[in-house]
C-alpha cells in the first residue's frame, strides 16, 4: 500500500508577492515619436550644435593656431587665475554650505527663516549688481577700501576682489543641496551617537557626513562649474587687465573683439571651458549613477 504525499499547506495569511509595476503609456505611437523628436531637436539645437561649433571654429585655422592660442602667456595667466579662484571659492563655499545645513537642519532658533532667505539672496541679485556692490564697498573711493589701500591691500581690480565676488555668487549652491537633505534626515542618529558617548566632532565625521556625502559632492561639482564660468560679477571687479585679472571667460571676451585670428583664438580658449563643462557633466553623471546604485543596494 502506497501512501500519497500530502500537498504542502500554504498559509493564506502570507502577504502576496509584490508585483512589478509597469509604466502604462496611453498616448498614440505618433505622439510619442513626435515628443521624442522635439526633445532631441531642442537638445541638438541648443546644446550639441553650439558645442560642436565652438570646437569647429577653434580648429578652423589648424592645430597650430589652436595650440598657440591656448599656450599664449595671457591665456595661461587666465587659466591660472581661474584655477586659483576655484581653489579658494569652492572650499569656502563648501564649508559655508556645511555650516548652514547643520544649523538650519539640526536646530530651531529665532531668525531661522531670515537666515534661509539671506542664503538665497545671491540667486535673486544679478551678478553684475553684486560686482558693483563690492566696488562701492571695497573700491578705492570707499571708506573701507581707502583704509585697505593705505594698508597695502588691494581688493578691487585684483585677485581678492575676484575671489570675493565669485564666492558671493556661488555661496548658496552647496547649502541649497544639503539643507533639504539634512532636514529630511532629522537628528535621531546624532542624538543616539551623543548618548553613546561620541563627541560632537565624532558625531559629525561618523554619522552626519556619511549620510550627506553624495549631496555634498553633487553641490561641490555644481559650485566648481559655476566658479569656472562666472562672468558678470568678475567682469565688474576685475578691471579686465589682460594677463593679470582676466579669468578664462573674460579672456574669451577680450580675444573675440580682435582680428580674425584673434576670434579663432577666442574660440580656442572657449573650448577649454567647454572641456571643463564636459568633465563636470561626466562627474555629475557618474555621481548620479553611484547614488542610484547605492540606493538600490540598501
WODAZI-V273679 format. One record per residue. N is the residue number from 1. RES is the residue in one letter. PSI is psi as a letter, one per 20 degrees, with the letter a starting at -180 (* if undefined). BURIAL is 1 if it has 16 or more other ideal C-beta (glycine too) atoms within 10 Angstrom, else 0. Layout:
n=(N & N)
res=(RES & RES)
psi=(PSI & PSI)
burial=(BURIAL & BURIAL)
This chain:
n=(1 & 2 & 3 & 4 & 5 & 6 & 7 & 8 & 9 & 10 & 11 & 12 & 13 & 14 & 15 & 16 & 17 & 18 & 19 & 20 & 21 & 22 & 23 & 24 & 25 & 26 & 27 & 28 & 29 & 30 & 31 & 32 & 33 & 34 & 35 & 36 & 37 & 38 & 39 & 40 & 41 & 42 & 43 & 44 & 45 & 46 & 47 & 48 & 49 & 50 & 51 & 52 & 53 & 54 & 55 & 56 & 57 & 58 & 59 & 60 & 61 & 62 & 63 & 64 & 65 & 66 & 67 & 68 & 69 & 70 & 71 & 72 & 73 & 74 & 75 & 76 & 77 & 78 & 79 & 80 & 81 & 82 & 83 & 84 & 85 & 86 & 87 & 88 & 89 & 90 & 91 & 92 & 93 & 94 & 95 & 96 & 97 & 98 & 99 & 100 & 101 & 102 & 103 & 104 & 105 & 106 & 107 & 108 & 109 & 110 & 111 & 112 & 113 & 114 & 115 & 116 & 117 & 118 & 119 & 120 & 121 & 122 & 123 & 124 & 125 & 126 & 127 & 128 & 129 & 130 & 131 & 132 & 133 & 134 & 135 & 136 & 137 & 138 & 139 & 140 & 141 & 142 & 143 & 144 & 145 & 146 & 147 & 148 & 149 & 150 & 151 & 152 & 153 & 154 & 155 & 156 & 157 & 158 & 159 & 160 & 161 & 162 & 163 & 164 & 165 & 166 & 167 & 168 & 169 & 170 & 171 & 172 & 173 & 174 & 175 & 176 & 177 & 178 & 179 & 180 & 181 & 182 & 183 & 184 & 185 & 186 & 187 & 188 & 189 & 190 & 191 & 192 & 193 & 194 & 195 & 196 & 197 & 198 & 199 & 200 & 201 & 202 & 203 & 204 & 205 & 206 & 207 & 208 & 209 & 210 & 211 & 212 & 213 & 214 & 215 & 216 & 217 & 218 & 219 & 220 & 221 & 222 & 223 & 224 & 225 & 226 & 227 & 228 & 229 & 230 & 231 & 232 & 233 & 234 & 235 & 236 & 237 & 238 & 239 & 240 & 241 & 242 & 243 & 244 & 245 & 246 & 247 & 248 & 249 & 250 & 251 & 252 & 253 & 254 & 255 & 256 & 257 & 258 & 259 & 260 & 261 & 262 & 263 & 264 & 265 & 266 & 267 & 268 & 269 & 270 & 271 & 272 & 273 & 274 & 275 & 276 & 277 & 278 & 279 & 280 & 281 & 282 & 283 & 284 & 285 & 286 & 287 & 288 & 289 & 290 & 291 & 292 & 293 & 294 & 295 & 296 & 297 & 298)
res=(X & X & X & X & X & X & X & X & X & X & X & X & X & X & X & X & X & X & X & X & X & X & X & X & X & X & X & X & X & X & X & X & X & X & X & X & X & X & X & X & X & X & X & X & X & X & X & X & X & X & X & X & X & X & X & X & X & X & X & X & X & X & X & X & X & X & X & X & X & X & X & X & X & X & X & X & X & X & X & X & X & X & X & X & X & X & X & X & X & X & X & X & X & X & X & X & X & X & X & X & X & X & X & X & X & X & X & X & X & X & X & X & X & X & X & X & X & X & X & X & X & X & X & X & X & X & X & X & X & X & X & X & X & X & X & X & X & X & X & X & X & X & X & X & X & X & X & X & X & X & X & X & X & X & X & X & X & X & X & X & X & X & X & X & X & X & X & X & X & X & X & X & X & X & X & X & X & X & X & X & X & X & X & X & X & X & X & X & X & X & X & X & X & X & X & X & X & X & X & X & X & X & X & X & X & X & X & X & X & X & X & X & X & X & X & X & X & X & X & X & X & X & X & X & X & X & X & X & X & X & X & X & X & X & X & X & X & X & X & X & X & X & X & X & X & X & X & X & X & X & X & X & X & X & X & X & X & X & X & X & X & X & X & X & X & X & X & X & X & X & X & X & X & X & X & X & X & X & X & X & X & X & X & X & X & X & X & X & X & X & X & X & X & X & X & X & X & X)
psi=(p & q & o & p & p & p & q & p & p & p & p & i & i & p & q & q & p & p & p & p & p & q & p & o & o & i & q & r & h & h & g & g & g & g & g & g & h & g & g & h & g & g & g & g & h & h & g & g & g & h & g & h & h & g & h & g & h & h & j & h & j & r & h & g & h & g & h & h & g & i & j & q & h & h & g & h & h & g & g & g & h & g & h & g & g & h & h & g & g & g & h & g & h & g & g & g & h & g & g & g & h & g & g & h & h & i & q & p & r & p & j & g & h & g & g & g & g & h & h & i & g & h & h & i & p & p & h & g & h & g & g & h & g & h & g & h & h & j & r & h & i & r & g & g & h & h & h & g & g & h & j & j & o & p & g & q & k & r & g & g & h & g & g & g & g & g & h & g & g & i & g & i & g & g & g & h & h & h & g & h & g & h & h & h & h & a & j & g & h & g & h & g & g & h & h & i & j & q & r & g & g & h & g & g & h & i & g & g & g & h & h & j & h & g & h & g & h & g & h & h & g & g & g & g & g & h & g & h & j & p & g & g & h & h & h & g & i & h & i & l & o & p & i & g & j & p & a & g & h & h & h & g & g & g & h & h & j & b & r & g & h & h & g & h & h & g & h & g & h & h & h & g & h & g & g & h & h & g & g & g & g & g & g & g & g & h & g & g & g & h & g & h & g & g & h & h & i & *)
burial=(0 & 0 & 0 & 0 & 0 & 0 & 0 & 0 & 0 & 0 & 0 & 0 & 0 & 0 & 0 & 0 & 0 & 0 & 0 & 0 & 0 & 0 & 0 & 0 & 0 & 0 & 0 & 0 & 0 & 0 & 0 & 0 & 0 & 0 & 0 & 0 & 0 & 0 & 0 & 0 & 0 & 0 & 0 & 0 & 0 & 0 & 0 & 0 & 0 & 0 & 0 & 0 & 0 & 1 & 1 & 0 & 1 & 1 & 0 & 0 & 1 & 0 & 0 & 0 & 1 & 1 & 0 & 0 & 1 & 1 & 0 & 1 & 0 & 1 & 1 & 0 & 1 & 1 & 1 & 0 & 1 & 1 & 0 & 0 & 1 & 1 & 0 & 1 & 1 & 1 & 0 & 1 & 1 & 1 & 0 & 1 & 1 & 1 & 0 & 1 & 1 & 1 & 0 & 1 & 1 & 0 & 0 & 0 & 0 & 0 & 0 & 0 & 0 & 0 & 0 & 0 & 0 & 0 & 1 & 0 & 0 & 1 & 0 & 0 & 0 & 0 & 1 & 0 & 0 & 1 & 1 & 1 & 1 & 1 & 1 & 0 & 0 & 1 & 1 & 0 & 0 & 1 & 0 & 0 & 1 & 0 & 0 & 1 & 1 & 0 & 0 & 0 & 0 & 0 & 1 & 1 & 1 & 1 & 1 & 1 & 1 & 1 & 1 & 1 & 1 & 1 & 1 & 1 & 1 & 1 & 1 & 1 & 1 & 1 & 1 & 1 & 1 & 1 & 1 & 0 & 1 & 1 & 0 & 0 & 1 & 0 & 1 & 0 & 0 & 1 & 0 & 0 & 1 & 0 & 0 & 0 & 0 & 1 & 0 & 0 & 0 & 0 & 1 & 0 & 0 & 0 & 1 & 1 & 0 & 0 & 0 & 1 & 0 & 1 & 1 & 1 & 1 & 1 & 1 & 1 & 1 & 1 & 1 & 1 & 1 & 1 & 1 & 1 & 1 & 1 & 1 & 1 & 1 & 1 & 1 & 1 & 1 & 1 & 1 & 1 & 0 & 0 & 0 & 0 & 1 & 1 & 1 & 1 & 1 & 1 & 1 & 1 & 0 & 1 & 1 & 0 & 0 & 0 & 0 & 0 & 0 & 0 & 1 & 1 & 1 & 1 & 1 & 1 & 1 & 1 & 1 & 1 & 1 & 1 & 0 & 1 & 0 & 0 & 0 & 1 & 0 & 0 & 1 & 0 & 0 & 0 & 1 & 0 & 0 & 0 & 0 & 0 & 0 & 0 & 0 & 0 & 0 & 0)
